[in-house]
């Protein structure tokens, strides 16, 4: 991953070692967020690399940032969304596909995959803000403070959006299963 320039610049507030130690753990989280949004391993790796370069360029002002992880995640999210909007990324699509499968018999596995695909499809139909907040809170297990910083939202807005996202998803699932029974 990114290690910053090879020269030692003692006039900066954050040297290369401090920078690497600060951001090495968050890089995996940045990658998974970018991959969820961009659905491409290569695009996600490029996104993390670009964000790390931008963070390095801002190293002098990073000392004023309280939650550097949330700041890096917000930059990753914004960069990934910008990539999706760009003409270069017209072939990309927003998907949600980070699930691990346990060993089960073939029938149970097929049923579970169908259910996961159904939930993924329904999550994909949610507004972008709801999708992201749902992912960060319920799947990635981020705390509300980090989500607030990543999303640039107030605490109450995050909680309301999460509640609405869950409610919308629940209603979609209920209506789907009612239609299956009928």
N, C-alpha and C positions, 0 to 999 in steps of 0.2 A: 504494500500500500504506500501511500504518500509519505515521504520522509522530509520534504522541504529542501531548500537549496543546501548545498554542501559548504557554504561559507559561514563563518561565525560572526554575527553582527551583534556586538555587545551594547549597542545603543538602543535596541528594541526592548520592549517590556516583556516579550515572550521569546525565548530563544528556541532553537530547533528541538532540543531535548524536552523542554516543557511543553512545547506544541505537540510533539508526538505522544507524550505521556497523557496529555489532556484529551486527545481525540482518537487514540488507537482503539479504545473499547467501543466507542460510539460508531465506528466505521461499519461494523456488521449491521447495526440497526439502520444506519443510513442506507446501506445496500438493500436491505429487505424492504424498506419503505419505497425506495426508488424502483425496485423490481416489481413491487405490487402495483405501482402506478404505471410503469413503462412496459411491463410484461416481457422484458428482454434482459437476459443476464448481461449481455454486452452493453446495452444502453444504461443499465443500472450501474455497472462498474465505471463507465464513462462519467455518469452523473456524480458519483461519489468522488472521483478524481477531480472533476471540475469544481465541486464544492470545497474540497480540501485545498485546492489552489486559491480559491476565493477567501477561505478562512486564513490561509497563510498570508495573503496580501493584507488582511485586516488584523494581523496578529498584534499590532500596536494598540488597537482599540478594544481588543477582546477582554482586557482586564476589567472593563466596566460592565461586562455581561455576567449576571449572576449564575444562570443555568446555561453553561456552554453546550451541554448535550442537547437541550431543547432548541437552542439557537441553531446548532448544526442541523438538527432534524427539520426545523422550519426552512432553512436554506435549501435542504435536499428536496423537500416537498415543493417549494416554489420553483426550483430549477426543473424538477421533473414535470410539473404542470406546464411550465414554459415550453419544455421540449414537446409535450403533447400538442400544444397549440401551434408549434412551428411547422412550416411546410416540410422540413426535413423529416419530421416524425409522422407524416400523414399515414404511414403504414402501421403505426402503433395503436393500441387500444387499451383502455383501462380494464383490467381484469383483477380478479381476486382468486389466487390459486395456491396459497401457501398452507396446505393441509398435509399432515402426516397420516399414513394409514397403518393401523395395527394389523397383525395377522388374524385373519378370520377365514371362515369357509367361503367358498366362491359365491354362493348366493347372498350371504350377509354382506360381503364386500361389494357386490353389484348394487344391492339396495342402498348401502351407505353412500356409495359414489353417486348414485342418482339423487339421493337427498342432499349431498354436498353441492352437486351441480345446481340443484333447485335453489338452495340458499344462496349460492354464488350469483345465480341469475337475478334473484330478487334483490340482493345487495347491490348488484350492478345497476339496477333500476332506480335506486335511491339517489337523491340529489348528491352531488360531489361532496359537499361539506358533511353530510350525514354519513356517507361511506367512510370518509377519512376518520371522523371522530369514532365511529363504531369500530373500525380497524384498530386505532390506537388504544382505545380503552378496553374493548372486550377480547381482542385477539392478541395484541402486543402487551396488554396489561400496564399501560402507562398510567401514572397518577394524573389527577385533574390539573395540577399546577403545570406539569410538562405539556399537557394537551393545550392548555390555555396559551402557553408561550409558542408552541409550534403553530397553532392555528391563528394566533394573534387575536384571541377572543377573551372576553371577560368570563369569570367563573360561572355566573348564572347562565350565560349564553351557551357555554359548553354543555352544562348539565341539561338545559332545555333541549338543545339539539340532539344530545345522546338519547334522551327520553323519547323524543319524537322519532328518531331513527329506529329505536327498538320497537316503538308502537307501530310504525309503518311496516316494519319487517314482520311483526307478529300478525298484523291484519292481513298482509299478503299471504302468509303461510296458512292462516285460518281460512281465508277465502279459497285458496287452492285446494285444501283438504276437503272443504265443504263441497266444492265442485266435483272432486273425485268420488265422494260418497253418493252424490245425487245421480 
